[in-house]
């Protein structure tokens, strides 16, 4: 995922950010052209900085999101393999 050049943000990730090529230019205030620089983030850094957006902002919601993802992934796998799904969820 990409973010603006202003940086900032909290912890997480720990990896070095790298510029995204082909970001292009945009017209700023007064019609001046300015370079638009985006930086790539690792998935770990994105999830750490966007817990609310990704559904991990509280323990109950995190559990729900995790179980839902497991079930969706299992259904996708059975569809890809063209087999009938057999899903058992135990908590």
C-alpha positions, 0 to 999 in steps of 0.5 A: 500500500502507498502513502503520501510523502509526508511520512509520519505514522506510528511503529510497526513494520521496521522495514525500509520504505522504498519509493514507488516508481512512476508516481507522476506529477500533479499540479499544485497551488498556483498551477505549479507542477510538483513531483508526487512521491509515494512510498511503499509500505510492507503489509505488516506496517500497513496493518499496524498503522490501520488497525481500525480499517482492517478490523483489528482495533479491539479484541472482539472485532479481531477475533470475528475478522480472523474467523471470517477470513479463515472461513472465506479462505476455506470456501475459496480453496474448495471452490478452486479445487472444485470440491464440496466444502466441509467446514467445522469451526470450534471455539 
